[in-house]
Amino acid sequence: MKRILVVEDDKDVRQVIEKFLGGPDRRLLGAGTGLDGLAIIQSEKPDLVILDFFLPDMVAVKFIPRAKELRPAMPIIIVSSFWNMQYAKLAIADGAVDFIPKPIDPAQLMETVNSRLAADRDP
């Protein structure tokens, strides 16, 4: 069973993402702050993280290195309503694998998540 962590401070957005990505072969975990997300990474060891770029307690470029210390190979997908190529470049440079603008296109998110989880299974 794949574990997906959604770190998003907007509870409604987080719940929509969790509902959309849910399934019998997936366990969805949620956090509203970066610190809560990092604690879940340490305790639950998710296979993938979907991360809002701007959280109340930290931005993605502060979260990503700390998350990568805990789970170096774990893919992190950034979502943000503040679409900016500079933010995307910063997040990718820090170790994110993708940057998806809000409002989130559900098909794009599902395709990205499925692709990253499938890549994790490849030898």
Disulfide bonds with the S-S distance in Angstrom:
none
